[in-house]
Amino acid sequence: MPRNDRMTTHRPRRTALHFVLPSLGICLPALAQNPDLGTTRAALERWVETRSVLGKEQRDWLLGKDLLESRIQLVQREIETVRARTAEAVKNTAEADQKRGELVAENERLLAAATGLQGGIAALETRVRALLQRLPEALRERASVKTLAQRLPEAAATTKLSLSERYLNVVGLLNEVDKFQREVTVTSEVRKLADGSSAEVTAVYLGIAQGFYVSNNGKAAGYGAATADGWQWTAADGAAERIRQVVAILKNEHPAVFVPVPAKLQ
């Protein structure tokens, strides 16, 4: 038994040595090639550090690449938007230029027409001013006629009234004249008689063509008409009764009958 124990304890030692020697055989050549183990360790650490840095740089590069691609896509979309807006602006500009050209042509046409109207209104104002002198006093003294007549410019070249305002004045006066022309007007007036005295009379106007008057006492009468020198009255006391009858008919105080009255024809 003791012998067996010695044999048992001795066999494991030969086995351990058997495994250790090959390991030493592997390490010895490496130690022979790299005698400075610290240098090898430092190199290995630098290699590991370099790999780490390279990995980080690669990750950063990939992240930067993704960001750059996203930025490029965003810029491309912005460029497309700008191009679309530019095309729309060019289109709108072309349309605006065309519209401007049309407006310039229309403005030139209107200016040419206004130039012709400018000379036309001056002639109309002169004629209307002359017409006012031929109207009976009953029409000339109407408030609307007096207001419009006062607005007629004395000098067309220096007036501050616009072309439209000047035409409105002329049209307004002609409307008043036309309205009076289509009516039979009965009014009370103070008139100077043939003997030089003044008396209140009743005047009848058949538009602006003819007029008659008769005094309230029925003794004085006359007829009138427009002339180049203005409205003129002519005494006709012999026709006083007939003119008085005309007045009564117009006031519904007498049945309508045919009444001959004097008249002055131009």
ZAMARGU-4260 file (C-alpha; in steps of 0.2 Angstrom, whole numbers, plus 5000, padded with zeros to 4 digits):
<rodrens>
0) 5000/5000/5000 | 5013/5013/5004 | 5021/5009/4987 | 5005/5012/4978 | 5003/5028/4987
5) 5020/5034/4981 | 5016/5029/4964 | 4999/5038/4964 | 5007/5054/4970 | 5021/5054/4958
10) 5011/5051/4942 | 5001/5068/4943 | 5017/5078/4944 | 5023/5070/4928 | 5007/5075/4920
15) 5007/5093/4926 | 5025/5095/4920 | 5019/5088/4903 | 5006/5102/4901 | 5017/5116/4908
20) 5032/5113/4896 | 5022/5115/4880 | 5016/5132/4887 | 5033/5137/4891 | 5038/5132/4874
25) 5025/5143/4866 | 5029/5159/4877 | 5048/5158/4875 | 5048/5162/4857 | 5037/5177/4860
30) 5047/5183/4874 | 5062/5181/4863 | 5055/5192/4849 | 5047/5205/4862 | 5059/5207/4876
35) 5050/5223/4882 | 5033/5217/4888 | 5029/5235/4893 | 5032/5241/4876 | 5020/5228/4869
40) 5007/5232/4881 | 5008/5251/4877 | 5007/5247/4858 | 4992/5236/4861 | 4984/5250/4871
45) 4987/5262/4858 | 4980/5250/4845 | 4964/5248/4855 | 4963/5267/4858 | 4965/5269/4839
50) 4951/5257/4835 | 4940/5266/4848 | 4944/5282/4840 | 4941/5275/4823 | 4924/5268/4828
55) 4919/5284/4836 | 4924/5294/4820 | 4914/5281/4810 | 4899/5283/4820 | 4900/5302/4820
60) 4903/5302/4801 | 4887/5291/4799 | 4877/5303/4810 | 4884/5318/4801 | 4880/5309/4784
65) 4862/5307/4789 | 4860/5325/4795 | 4868/5331/4779 | 4857/5321/4768 | 4842/5327/4778
70) 4848/5345/4776 | 4851/5342/4757 | 4833/5335/4756 | 4826/5350/4765 | 4836/5362/4754
75) 4830/5353/4739 | 4812/5355/4744 | 4815/5374/4748 | 4823/5376/4731 | 4808/5368/4722
80) 4796/5379/4732 | 4807/5395/4727 | 4806/5389/4709 | 4788/5387/4710 | 4785/5404/4718
85) 4797/5412/4705 | 4788/5404/4691 | 4771/5411/4698 | 4779/5428/4701 | 4785/5428/4683
90) 4768/5423/4677 | 4760/5437/4688 | 4773/5449/4682 | 4769/5446/4664 | 4750/5447/4667
95) 4754/5464/4677 | 4764/5470/4663 | 4750/5466/4650 | 4737/5474/4662 | 4748/5489/4664
100) 4750/5491/4645 | 4731/5490/4643 | 4729/5503/4657 | 4742/5514/4649 | 4733/5513/4632
105) 4716/5516/4640 | 4724/5531/4649 | 4731/5538/4633 | 4714/5536/4625 | 4705/5545/4640
110) 4717/5559/4639 | 4714/5561/4621 | 4696/5561/4624 | 4698/5573/4639 | 4707/5585/4628
115) 4693/5586/4616 | 4680/5587/4630 | 4690/5601/4638 | 4688/5612/4622 | 4670/5607/4621
120) 4665/5611/4639 | 4672/5629/4637 | 4661/5632/4621 | 4646/5625/4630 | 4649/5636/4645
125) 4650/5651/4634 | 4633/5646/4625 | 4624/5643/4642 | 4630/5659/4649 | 4623/5668/4634
130) 4607/5658/4635 | 4605/5663/4653 | 4603/5681/4647 | 4589/5677/4636 | 4579/5668/4650
135) 4564/5676/4659 | 4568/5683/4676 | 4556/5671/4684 | 4568/5657/4678 | 4584/5665/4681
140) 4580/5670/4699 | 4576/5652/4704 | 4588/5646/4718 | 4594/5631/4708 | 4598/5641/4692
145) 4607/5655/4702 | 4618/5642/4711 | 4623/5633/4695 | 4625/5649/4686 | 4637/5656/4699
150) 4648/5640/4697 | 4651/5643/4679 | 4669/5648/4678 | 4674/5665/4672 | 4690/5659/4664
155) 4691/5641/4658 | 4710/5641/4658 | 4711/5646/4677 | 4696/5636/4684 | 4700/5624/4698
160) 4684/5614/4694 | 4686/5597/4687 | 4680/5592/4669 | 4666/5582/4677 | 4660/5596/4688
165) 4659/5608/4674 | 4649/5596/4663 | 4637/5593/4678 | 4635/5612/4680 | 4630/5614/4661
170) 4619/5599/4662 | 4610/5605/4677 | 4607/5622/4670 | 4600/5614/4654 | 4589/5602/4664
175) 4581/5617/4673 | 4578/5626/4657 | 4571/5611/4649 | 4559/5608/4664 | 4553/5626/4663
180) 4551/5625/4644 | 4539/5610/4646 | 4528/5619/4659 | 4515/5634/4659 | 4521/5644/4674
185) 4510/5657/4683 | 4519/5668/4695 | 4518/5685/4704 | 4530/5699/4700 | 4533/5717/4702
190) 4535/5725/4684 | 4538/5742/4678 | 4524/5748/4667 | 4523/5759/4652 | 4520/5775/4662
195) 4535/5772/4672 | 4526/5766/4688 | 4529/5749/4696 | 4515/5737/4700 | 4512/5719/4705
200) 4507/5709/4691 | 4502/5691/4687 | 4514/5684/4674 | 4511/5668/4663 | 4525/5660/4654
205) 4523/5647/4640 | 4540/5639/4643 | 4553/5651/4637 | 4545/5655/4621 | 4531/5668/4626
210) 4526/5677/4642 | 4511/5688/4647 | 4507/5699/4662 | 4492/5708/4668 | 4491/5720/4683
215) 4480/5715/4698 | 4468/5730/4694 | 4466/5723/4676 | 4471/5739/4668 | 4489/5736/4662
220) 4495/5721/4652 | 4509/5716/4641 | 4518/5701/4632 | 4536/5697/4631 | 4548/5685/4623
225) 4567/5681/4623 | 4578/5692/4611 | 4597/5693/4608 | 4598/5707/4621 | 4588/5697/4634
230) 4570/5695/4638 | 4559/5710/4632 | 4542/5715/4637 | 4530/5725/4626 | 4515/5734/4634
235) 4498/5728/4627 | 4485/5736/4639 | 4471/5733/4626 | 4473/5714/4629 | 4472/5715/4648
240) 4455/5707/4650 | 4460/5693/4638 | 4476/5690/4648 | 4466/5691/4664 | 4454/5678/4657
245) 4469/5666/4653 | 4476/5668/4671 | 4458/5663/4677 | 4458/5648/4666 | 4475/5642/4672
250) 4470/5645/4690 | 4454/5634/4687 | 4443/5650/4690 | 4436/5650/4673 | 4431/5636/4660
255) 4444/5633/4647 | 4440/5642/4631 | 4450/5649/4616 | 4457/5666/4620 | 4467/5676/4607
260) 4482/5685/4615 | 4496/5695/4607 | 4513/5686/4604 | 4530/5691/4598 | 4537/5678/4585
265) 4556/5677/4582
</rodrens>
